[in-house]
Amino acid sequence: MDLPLVFMALMGLLLAGIVAIFIPALWTIWTWVGLLLFLGLAVYETNVIKKQVAHYEGTGAAYERKFAIFWALQMYLTFVNIFLFVLRIMGGNR
């Protein structure tokens, strides 16, 4: 999976979400696609983290600290979105 592909998928999800507001039948499909997209993004980010850790291991504490903070925030946002999509699925139309 390539980063521009993921970015385009997220932009498509955003546009589909706007359309799904006006067409309620698309809401369920949009929710499941969003959940799958963010699950895939979590896997992608985990693989990128593993590659960067292997490449930059032992380069210095300053870089490793910035690296850890950046990826912790990235993963946090991904998991928050996964949680929100799961809530939408479990909540149904309530």
HELIX and SHEET records of a PDB file:
HELIX    1   1 LEU A    3  PHE A   22  1                                  20    
HELIX    2   2 ALA A   25  TYR A   56  1                                  32    
HELIX    3   3 ALA A   61  GLY A   91  1                                  31    
END                                                                             
